[in-house]
Amino acid sequence: MISDKVRVRFAPSPTGYLHVGGLRTALFNFLFARHHGGYFILRIEDTDRTRYVPGAEENLIKTLRWTGLDYDEGPGVGGPYGPYRQSQRLDLYAEHARRLVEEGHAYYCFCTPERLEAMRQEQIRRKEPPMYDGTCRKLSRQEAEERKKAGEPYVVRLKMPRTGETVVEDIIRGKVVFQNAVVDDQVLVKSDGYPTYHLASVVDDHYMRITHVIRGEEWLPSVPKHIQLYRAFGWEVPQMAHLPLLLNPDRSKLSKRQGDVAVEDYIRKGYLPQALINFVALLGWNPGTEQEIFTLEELIQQFSLERIHKAGAVFDIQKLNWLNGYYIRQLPEDQLIAFLTPFLERAGYDVSDREKTRKIILAVYKGIDKGEDIAEAARLFYDSEVKIEEPEAREMLAQPSTRTVLETFLQKLDQVEGLDLETFKVIMKEIQQETGIKKKALWMPLRIALTGLTHGPELPLVIDIFGKAEVRRRIKYVLDTYLASNPEA
Ligand code: GLU
């Protein structure tokens, strides 16, 4: 038994941003740990110096914090099995690589990149799977030591058995069998002395007492190499669960070309963490019921690896939008205003009048899916020109009764002090009685003159936000522009 408590890890490579697939991996690890009262660990896999991106780790941690998936051990938090950043554990990997070579499970390889490339080209030409041909596997230990001492650059490779099979019992996929003959002699230590992911993650999973490795399906082909490493070291293999691929709606692998893949992009566009978490939880997992809305607490209670399916999970942005709209509408008013105001500001609108901003948000938030949508929904309150573009609105303008309603409204407006809702209702009633115009023909001209739209925020809210002077200005504007030159149009 590695540990009697569940211990799982999210082990991202800090290459720039948190991918939604990474978030799904993090979430499933988190839910599994919390469900079992275990530990969720963050480990930074930063040994690939060619992919190093300054600031990527901070960014990743910041994004993870935003999602609310707190980790129990990891950078910035500490823990009994640290450090949790691989670049700070290099001696440990070097020592284990040496041990593998000494015990005959790995070997030094001096093949130059040019030779490897020529070999690869030749294999492709012969339609063979590209893999290392084993040249240096045959070197004697003595010869290898001499070449190493002479300063020849080298890597360390795993001596993968050439016969037999390696079997893993994956929690999600069941029994998976790999033919050893087609598994490459994986590089474990690169010529720069840094370990590859394979060596570092096996060593760390062991010393960090990881009980379950839960990660994306793309890592499945690495499993036989890892199992050979565990065996070589004489360590117990953790349980494994490989999560289904994320797919675009056309069932190709989820890609940037078909939509955003960085969690940051979703934050920027105004998705809420609770919506994104709810959505991502359903990418490959389902509770076996009709339930679609989940709090994090409910997810923790209901989550199990057994209910994850093997088939790829389609990333359906419509569903995310629907969930996000739902969560936006659930926000208490003060949080709603605090969440949406920055999006108005970003769109260049003046939000300094806080009361007015609040009213505008309350008038339109029900129709939006994500934060940034508020700018378009609220535009009519900030544009000084009334834009009437909808064909249905233009048709309405062409009705002779529209002019009558608007002109009568203006006359009556000039006779009142201010325009509160009561006054507005009285005016409308009077127009109805005096002109006989009613219902849609009575209300729609006002709506169109004030907002430019046939649908949208409720008229009393619009009146309240604009106030008498602006209502007057807008109606006059529409009479003078849209209804001036050609009264029939
Ligand atoms: N560093 C790997 C990644 O970037 C981790 C894979 C694993 O979980 O073993 O996804």
Residues whose N, C-alpha, C, O or C-beta is under 5 A from the ligand:
A	BS01	LIG	A11 P12 S13 E45 S201 R215
